[in-house]
Amino acid sequence: MKSSSSTYFSGQPRLIAALVRGALAALCGVVSIAHAKVLPGGGSFVAGNGTISQNGKSLTINQSTSRGIIEWNSFSIGKGNFVKFDNGNGATLNRVTGSDLSSILGTLSATGSVYLINPQGIVIGSSGVVSTGGRFVASTLDTDNTSFMNGGQIALIGVSGAKVVNLGKIGSTHGDVFLIADAQVENRGSIRAPNGTAELVSAEAVLLQDSSTGKQVFVALGDKGSVINRGVIDAAQISLQAADGNVFAFSGNHRALRATGTATREGHIWLVADTGHVQVGGHINARNADGNGGVVDTAAGNLSFVCCGTTVLTGIWNIAMPNMTIDSHAAAVFARSLSKGTGVSVQATGAQGATGDIDVASTVDWKGAAPFSLNALHSVSIGKGATIKNEGSGNLTMRADSTGIDNGGSVINNGLIDWSKSTGIVSMYYDQKGTYAAGRQLGNATWSAPRYSGLATQLTAYQLVNTMDDLNAVGASGNYALGADIALPSWAYVQINGPFTGQFDGMGHTISNAVDIGDNLFGTIAPSGVVRNLKITDAIEMTLSKGVPAGVLAGDNQGTIVNVVVLGSAQGNLFAYDAGGAPPVGGLVGTNEGTIVRSGANVNVSNAGLAGGLVGQNSGVIIDSYATGGVGALTNPFSGTTNHRVRAGGLVGANSGTISQSYATGAVSGTAIEGGGLVAENSGTITRSFASGTVSGVTDGSATPVLGGIAAVNTGTIGADVYWNKETSGQTSGGPGVAPANGLTSAQMTNPASFTGWDFGPVGVWAMPPNATNPVLQWQLSRE
């Protein structure tokens, strides 16, 4: 696989270094010319109102309107001289119409915001100081007066070939600092914007917006210019952009690019040269205001690193390139950053006609918990002699065909993956028509799966499922992962045949329009089988096989289901429409003999026998799960009659296993034999759960309904920490063995204190969202 390299100051970077030196030499001449200018001259307001007065070495602008525009013949400040803008919390745009660049060698201050526009260029000299209360903008690009006076976003456009350079000190106490030029922007001094963004941009056209949460300068048209930082930048967020040019993010002598975040801004740094070159050297630091997390985004046509000790310290470092070869220099930077706790995510995009491959050509070895992700548009490979190794709990992801387009993406290991001293996991994803070469892999003999992960193995290779054809090709064994959302065509027949013994990871993706996907998507999930991280929507499950239990996901689960949510409807077999003899039907699965964790169903369930919002019949374990759909009797569409001899539970029809930390809110209705808000029949154990749906029944003349707020029939154990809403359920009794005190009012259902022994803490099981009528499971808040 051919791939553009991350280079170590050789070839193209040497040429770039020469260009930088030339730019600095030219700058020295520029500054000397500006020494002759003492104070701005020839200024007058052309929009807004105010006065301009001079007193010796000081020039004061008093602005009486919130926004104002001044045109100057020249705007420079000599060393020891002062210019002050008394503009309240407003903004003043200063446009230079003369032929001289602007040189700030003295002090410029403002109570509000200052925009300085000069197509001839702007330099803040080593003695220069800029201090504003609001935003400071230095630009060779211009804007129109109307847009500026109206406020809000403005467009800056211009082609002059001039530069904006800072050798001094620029600070904004409450706003932002923007240095913008079409040719080159450079910072060799210091820039501080602790409550805003500091953005250095090279472009012919940009859009400048107001945002309290993210970057504010967006490139509309590049100009193959350069952005260079060799100084200090401290801001809540930092952006260096040269869309089709070059970005040089250097720091040395214990200096750094440092994004510190605020209460509304995450600590975020952007280094963007989409089709150009990004070169990084020194320390890059992006943390949120609490000292944790942070993001660094790097996007470039080519990426290189400068000696020595380059390190990125943040929560996650995202790198996007057309291709990526991780050579010894990139590997050293990645390993050093990973060991400092920075997650590294590399994306090969395939832009500019590239193949979109990632080649690991050198060893990446780190300690700790930081994750390392390699996501390629096409393929990922580890070269001969290269090793990826972790000691700690770090995870490794190698993903081919990252956009899920079935391009034959492969994962090839010609080196070594060593997780023998790690408790983390390794996940490798490749197309069904691609190639997987396992190579040498070492796992940890003492590894155990993290709680609620559903993982069966520490190092796992998955075949990607990106289309309906891929889904139909899933076998009874093997490991599979959804690489994309799949919208099925109407009335598509999809079923994974045979007891499924492998792992199926939805990776958070959705199978939608799942109308009659067969007699369950999975007929049976075998004891070793795992299905996790999946969502199925718009499902209509109508089982056609006699004696087969029904559920949107599976007829029978003997294995493990983790983090699966289904929405739709499920009904029993019309051909088994008899006196309670129909197989069980559940929203998620018909029968559960295995384990269901952190899963849910919003499915309307109907049957002529056992019916449950989540599970028809449970002899296994259900924990941290829920059902919100209605459960009731099956109506025969041919005769229009309803078989009321259904035993229905909001969560489970009949439970002989374990239910814990789960709930049901759907209505249970149309029953003549048994109906329970949580279960119809319980001979197992139920703890820390609740039900709030309406429970009602009708008689067909042969039996009187048996109803309960929690259970209709109970020969097992229902804990003292199981509750029901006695108002919404319409049931004054929870059922046999349930204390009347466990019936709560609707008001009590909204108070966490009503649920004795339940954990509503920040990392607890339960949560009570604002305006909620009952508790929900904590995991739902981030999952749905």
N, C-alpha and C positions, 0 to 999 in steps of 0.2 A: 504494500500500500504506500502510495506517495503522500507525503504530508509536509506542509510548511513548518519550519523548525522554530522553536524558541531559541534564540541565538544569544551567545555570550559575548557581546561587544566585538563582533567580528563581521566582516562583509559590510552589509548595509548599515549596521549601527556605527561602524567607523566613519562612514561617509556622513551619517547624521551628526556624529560628534564634531566633525570638521565644520559642518554648517552652523552648529551651535557656537563654535569659537568665532566664526566669521560674523555671526549676528552680534556677539558681544563686542567685537572690535568696532563694528559700525555704531553700536550704541554709545561707546565712549565719545565718538565725534559728535553724536547727537546731543549729549548732555553738555558738552563744552559750548555749543552754539546757544543753548538755553540760558547760560549764565548771565547773559546780558539783560534778560528780562527780570524786572524787579517786582512789579505787581500787574494784575490784569488791566488792560486798557481798552478804551472805546466801548464800554458796555452800556446797554440800555435795555429796558424791559420792552419786549414785543408782545407779551401776553402776561396777564396777571398784573399786579401792581406792587411797587416797592421803591426803595431809595438805595442809592449807591454812594457811599461817602468814604473819603480817605483821610487818615490822620497819621502823617509820618509814614512809618513802615507798615501800617495797618490799613486794610480795606474792609469795610463792613457793608453787607447787603442786608437791609431790613425789608422783609417781604410781608406785605399786609394781606395777601390772599393765600389760600391753602396751596395753590400751585402757581408757578410762574416760570416764564422763559426769558432769558437774557441772551442777547447776541453781543459778542465781544470781537474786537479786532484782534486781540491776543489775550491769552490766559496763561500766565506763568507767575510763579512766586519765587523770588530770590531767597537765598539763604538768610535767615534772621528776619524775614518778613512774614506777615500774617494776613490771611483772608478769612473772614468769619461770615457765615450765613446765619442770620437770625430769622429762621423760617418756621418756628414752632415745630409742629409735627408734620409740616407740609413737605413739598418737594420743589426743587429749583433745577431747571434744565439750563445748562450753559453751553451755548453753541459758538464755536470759534469760526469766524468767517475769513480771517486773515491767512497768510501763507506760512506762519511759524508754528512749529509744534509747541505743545504745552509742557513746560518743565516745572515740576513742583519740588523746589529745593528748600522751601520754608514750611509753614504750617497752614493747612486748610482745615477749618472746623465748621461744624454745622449742628444746629439743634435737631434738624430734620434730615431730609434726604437731598443728596447732590448728584446730579448727572452732569458729567463733563464730556462733551462731544467735540472731537477735533480730528478731521480727516487727515491732518498732517502728522498725527501721532501724539502720544502722551507718555511722559516718563516722570516717575516719582523718584527723585535722586536719593542718594544714601543719607542725606540730611533731611529729606522730606518727610513730613508727617501729615497724614490725613485722618481726621477723627470726626465721625458723624454719629448723630443719635439714630438716624434712620439709614437708608440705603445709600451706598456710594457706587456710582457707575462711571467707569472710564471707558470710552468707546471711540473707535474711528468710524463706526457705522452711525448713521443718522436716522431720525424718525420724524414724522410730521407733527406739527404743533397741535393740531386738533386732537389727535390720539392721546398725546401726553396730557393735555389740559383736561380731557375727559376722564383720565385715570383708567385703571384696569390694565389689561394686557396691551403691549405696544410692539410693533415690528420695527426692528433696526436693520437697515440695509445700507450697503456701501462697498465700493472697491477702490481702495487708495494705495494699497501696498505698504501702508505705514504700520507701525507697531505700537503696542501698549506695554510698558515695562515698569516694574516696581523694584526699586533698589532700597526703598526706605521702609516706612511703617504705615500700614493702612489698618484702621480699626473702625468697626461699627458696633456700638453698644447694644442696639436693639434691632438692627436690620441686617442687610446683606452687603456683600462686596462682589461686584461684577467687573471683570476686565475683559473687554471684547475688541477684537480686531480681525480684519480679513487676512492679514499676512502673518503676524506673530504676536503672541502674548507671552510674557515672561515674568516670573516672580523670583527675584533673588534676595528680597527683603523679608518682611513679615506681614502676614494678613491675619486679622483676627475678627471673627464674627460669631461670638459665642451663642447668639440667639437666632442666627440666620444661616444662610448659605454663602459660601465663597466659591465663585464659579469663574473659571478662566476658559474663554471660548475663542476659537478661531473659525470664522465663517464669513460668507458674504451676506447672509441673511439669517436673522434669528428672531424668535418670538420670545418676548420677555413677559412672564406671567407673575401674578401674585399667588403664593402658596405658603401655607403655614406648616405643610407636612412633607414636601418633596422639593426636588430641584425646580428651578424657575426659568432657566434659559434653555430653549429648545432650538436646535439647529434646523433651519429650513433649507439652507443651501450652503454646502461646503466651499472651500477655496484652496484646498491642498496646503493650508498653512500649518503652523506649528504652535503648540502650547508647551512651555517649558517651566518646570518648577525646580529651582535649586534652593529655595528658601524655606521658611516656616509658614505653614497654614494651620490655624486653629479655628474651627468653626463647627457649628452643629452638624452641617453637611458640606461636602466638598465635591465639586464637579470640574473635571478637566476634559474638554471636548474639542476635537478637531476631526470632524466626521470623515474626511477623506485625506487628512494630513497626518501629522505625527504628534504624539503626546509623550513628553519626557517627564516622568514623575520621580525626581531625584530628591534625596535628603541625605545629609551627612553631618558629621560633627555633632552627633547626638540630636539632630533635628528630626522632624517627622512631619508627614501629612497626618493631621489628627482631627477626626470628626468625633465630636463628643455628644451630639444629640441634645434634645430638650424634652420637655414633657409631651410635646406634640410632634417632634421630629425624631425618627430613629437616627442613630449615628450611621451615616451613609456616605460612601465615596464612590464617584463615577469616574472611570478613566476610559474615555471613549474615542476611538479613531477607527470607525467601522471598517473602512477599506484601507486605512493607513497603518502606521506602526505605533505601538505603545512600548516604551522602555521604562522599566521600573528599577529603582535603586534605593537602598536605605530602608527606612521604616515607614510603613503605612499602617495607620491605627484608626479603626472606626468602632466605636462603642456607643451604646445607648447611654442615656443620662444616668442610669443606675449602675453603669460600669459593665453591664453584660451585653451579649448579643452584638448587633451591628452588622453592616453589609458593605462589601466592596464589590462593585461591578466593573469588570474589565471587558471591553469589546474592541477587537482589532483585527486587521488583516494579518498582522504579524506581531508577536510578543517576544521581548527579550529582557534580560536581567543584567544589571551592572554589578560587578564585584564591589564590595564583598558583604556578606551577611544580610542580604535583602530578606526582609521578613514582613509578612502581612498579618496583623493582629486584628481579628474581628470575629463575629459569629460565623459568617459564611462568606467565602470569596468565590464569586461567580466569574468564570472566564469563558468568553465566547469567541471562537475563531473559525475560519473556514475549515482548516485542518489543524491538527496539533501533534507535534512530536515532542514527547517529554524527554529531552536530552539530560545530560548530567547536571547542567546548570539549573534548568527548570526543576528537575527532581530534587536538587538540594534546597531550592526555595520552597517547594511544596512540603518537603519533609520537615523543614525548620518551622514553617507556619503551622502545619498539622500538629506538631509536637507542642506548639504554644497554645493549642486549643482552637485553631481556625479550621472550620470545615472548608474543604476545597472541592468545587464542582466545576468540571471542565466540560464544555459543550462544543463539539465540532459541528458547525452549521451547514457546511457544504456551500456557503456563499461564494460568489465570484467564480463559479464553475468548478469548485473544488469537490473532491470525492466525499468529504465529510467523514474522514477517518481519524482515529486517535491511535497513535503508536507509542507505547511505553518502551523507550530505548535504554533507560537507565533505572537504577534501583531507587524506589521510594520506600523509605523505612522510617516509621515514626512510632512514638509512644503516646499513649493516652486515648481519649474517647472521641477525638474529632473524626468526622466521616470524610471519606474520599470517594467522589463520584466521577465516573468517566462516561459521558453520554455522547454517542456518535450518531450523526445522521445515517452513516452506513455501518462501519465495523470498528471494533476495538481489538487491538492485539498487544501482547506482551512479547518483546523480542528476546532472542537467545541471550542468556547471561543476565537478564534483567529480573529483578525481584520486587514484588509488592508485599510489604511485611508490616504487621502491626503488633505491638506489645501493649496491651491495655484492653479497651473495649470499643475500639474504632470499627466502623463498618466500611466495607468496600462494595461499591456498585459499579458494574460494567454493563452498560446498556447499548446494544446495537439497535439500529433502526429506531432512533429516539422519537421520531414523529409518528411511528406506527403506520407506515405506508407499504409494508411488505416488499421491501427492496432487496431482500436476501441478505440482510445484515448479519454478520458473524462475530463470534467471540473466539479468538484464537490465543491460547497460552503456550508460547514456546519457551517460557521462562519458569518462574516459581511464584506461587501464591502461598505465603507462609502465615497461617493464623494459629500456629501451634501454641503460641503464648498469648493469645487474644481470646477474650470472651465475646468479641463482636461477631458480626455475621458477614458473609460474602455472598452477594447475589449477582448472577450473570444471566443476561437476557439476550436471546438471539432468535432470528426468524425461523419459522418452521421449514422454510426453503433455504435457510442459511446453513452455516457450518459452526459446530461447536467442537473445539479441541481443548480438552481439559488440561492437558499437560501435567506438570507436577503441582500437587496441592497438598498442603499439610494443615490438618485441623487440630483442634484442641480436644484431647481425649476426655477432659473433664467438663466440656461445654454442656450447658443446659439452656433450653429455650427461655427467653425472657417471658415474664408473665403476660398473658393476653396476646402474645405474638402469633400464636398458631403455627409457629415454625416447627418443622420436623427434623431439619438438618442444618448444620452450621454453614456449610458451603453448598450452595444450590445453584444449578443451572436450569433456567426456565425457557421453554419454547414460547414465543410470543403469539398471542391470539389477537389479531387486528381486525378481522372481518368475520362475517357469518360462515364463510367457507372454512376459515381457520377454526372456528368454534365447532363446526361439524367434524373437523379432523381430530379433535381432542380424543385421545384414547382412554382406555380404562385405567392405565397406569402412566407414570411419568409426571413431570412437573411443568405447569403451564402458568402464564401470566397474561392478563389483558393488557395489551400495549396501547389501547385507545378505547374510547367509548364506541359501542356498536349499537346502531339503530337497525333493528331487524325489519325486513319488509313485512307487510300485513300477512297474517296467518302463516308465518314461516314455521316450519317444523324443525326444531332443533332439540336433540336429546343426546346426552353423553351416555352411551350404552355400557352395560356391565357394572358391577360394583366398582366404584372409583376408588383406587388405592393410592393415588398420588397426591400432589399438592396443586391447588388452583388458587392463584392469588389475583384478585381483581385489581390490585394496585390503586384502589380508590376510583376506578372507572365504573361506568354504567352500561348495562344492557337494557335498552329501551324498546318500546313497542313490542314487548314480549307477549304477544297475543297467541295463546295456545301453542306454547313452545314445545309441546309434546306432553307425554305423561311424566311431567316434572322435568326440569332441566337436567338434574342428576336423578336417575332412578333410585340408586342406592349409593350412599357414601359409606365405604367399607371402614372397618375399625382403624386402619392406618391412613385413611383419606382425610384431607384437610381442604376446606374451602374458606377463604378469608378475604376481607377488604373489598367487598363487592356490593353493588347496588343494582337492583332489577326494578324497572318501573313499567307502568302501563300494562301490567301482566294480567292475562285472563287464563287461568289454569282450569281446564275441564278434562279430568281424567277419563279415558275411554276404556281402560283395561279393568275387567272385573277383578275384585279382590286386591287392587293396588291402592295403597294409601296415597294421598295427594297433598302437595304443597308446592308453592311457586318455585322454591329452590330444589327440593328433593322429596321423594316419596318417603324414604326411610334414611335416617342418619344414624350410623353406628360409629362415626368418626368424630371430627372436630369442626365446628363452624364458629368462626370468629369475625366480628365486625362486618356482618352482612345485613343489609336492609332491603326489604322488598315492599313494593306498592302495587295494588291492583285488586284482583278478586280470585277466589279459588272455590270450586264446588265439587261435590262428590259425584260419583258415577250414577247417571240416571238409570242405568240398567241394574243398579243395586238398590233401587228405590223400594225398599221393603221395610219391615217393622224393626228398624234399628240395626239391621245387619250390614249396613254399608261400612267399608273400611274408613279409618280415621282420616280427617281432612284438617290441615292447619294452614295458617297464612304462610309460614316459612317452610315447615316440613310436616308431613302427615304423622309419622311416628319418629320419636327421638329415643335412641338407645345409647347415644354417645354424649357429647358435650356441646352446648350452645352458649357462647359467651359474647357479651356486648353486641347483641343483634336485635333487630326489630322488624315488625311487620305492620304496615297500614293496609290491611287486606280485608275485604269483606268476604267472610267465609260462610258457606252454607253446605249442609249435609243432611243425610237421613239417619246418621248415627253419631259417633263422637266428632265434635268440632271444637277447635280452639283458635283464638286469634293468632297465636304464634305456632302452636303445636297441637295436633289432634290428640295424640297419646304419648305421654312422657314416662319413660322408665330410666332415663339418664339424668343429666345435670343441666339445669338452665340457670345462668347467673348473669346479672347486669343486663337484662334484656326486657323488651316491652312489646305490647301489641295495642294498637289504637283503632283497629277496624271493627266493624260490627260482626256479630256471630249469630247465626240463626238457622232456621229450618230451610230445607231445599224444596223449591217449587218445581213441579214437573211442567216444562213449557208446552208439552203436548196436550196434557189434560187440564192444566191450570190449577191442579190441586197441590196442596202443601202437606208434606209428611211432618207432622209435629212431634214425632217420636225421636227427637234429637236431644242428645246430652251435650250441652254447650257451655264452654267456659271462656271468659274474656281473654285469658292467656293460654290455657290448656284445657282440653276436654277432660281427660282422665290423667291424674298424676300419681304414679307409684314411685317416682324418683325424687329428685331434690330440686326445689325452686328457691332461689335466694336473690335478694336485691333486684326484684323485677316488678313490673306493674302492667295493668291493663286499664284502658279508659274507654274502650268501645262498648256499644250497647249489646246486651245479650237478650235475644227476644225470640218469640215464636216457639218456645219449648213447651212440651207437655209432660216430659219426664223429669229432667233436671236442668237447672240453669244457675251458674255461679258467676259472680263478677270477676273472679280470678280463675277458678276451676269448677267444673261440674262435679267431679269426684276426686277425692284425695285420700290415698292410702300411703302417701309418702311423707315428705317433710317440706314445709314452707316457712321461710323466715324473711324478715325485713322487706316486705312487699306490700303493695296496696292495689285496690281496685276502686274505680269511681264511675264506671258506666252504668247505665240503666239496666236493670235486670227484671224481665217480665216474661210471662208465659200464658199460653192459652191451652184449653183442653180440647181434645178431639172426641170427648165423650167416654173414653176408656180409662183415663187416668187423670189425677189431679197434679198440677205442676209442683215440683219441689224446688224451692228457690232459696238463695242465700247471697248476701252481699259479698262474701268471699267464696264460699263453697256451698253447694247443695247437699253433698254427702261427704262425710269426713270420718274415716277410720284410722287416719294417720295422725301426724303432728302438725299443728298450725301454731307458730310461735306467738308469744305475747307482743311481738313487734310487727304484726301484720294488721293492716287497717283497711277500712272501707269508708266511702262517703255515704252516710246513711240518708242524705238528702237527695243527691243526684241519682243514686241507685234505686231509690224507692223501697229499699229493704231495711227494716228495723233490726233484723238479725243478720249477723255475719255468717251464720250457719252453725252446725254442730261443733262444739268445742271452742267456739270463738267468744271471748268476753264481750258483753254489750258495750263496755267502755271503749272498745276499739272501733266503734262506729263514730266517725267524726263528722262535724258539720262542714259545710263548704268553706266557712271562714277559718276553721281549724286546719283544713287541708292546705291553706296557704301559709301556715306558720310552721317553720322547721321544728319549733319546740314541741309540737304535737307528736312528733315521731321519735319516741324514746329509743335511744341507742343507735340512731342513724347518724352517719358521718356527712355533715354538710360543709366540711372544711374546704379550703382552697384546692387541696389534692384529694378530697374525699370522694365517695361514691355518688353522692346526691348533690343536686343544686336546686335552688328556687329562683328562677329568673324573674325579673320585674314583671308585674301584672300577671304572673302565672296563676292558674287555678289549682295546681297540684305540683308536687316535685317532679323533676326529670332526672335522668341519669347524667352525671357530669360529662361523660364521653360524648353525649349527644350534642353538646354545645359546640364542639369543634368538628364533629362528623357531619352534621346535617346543615 
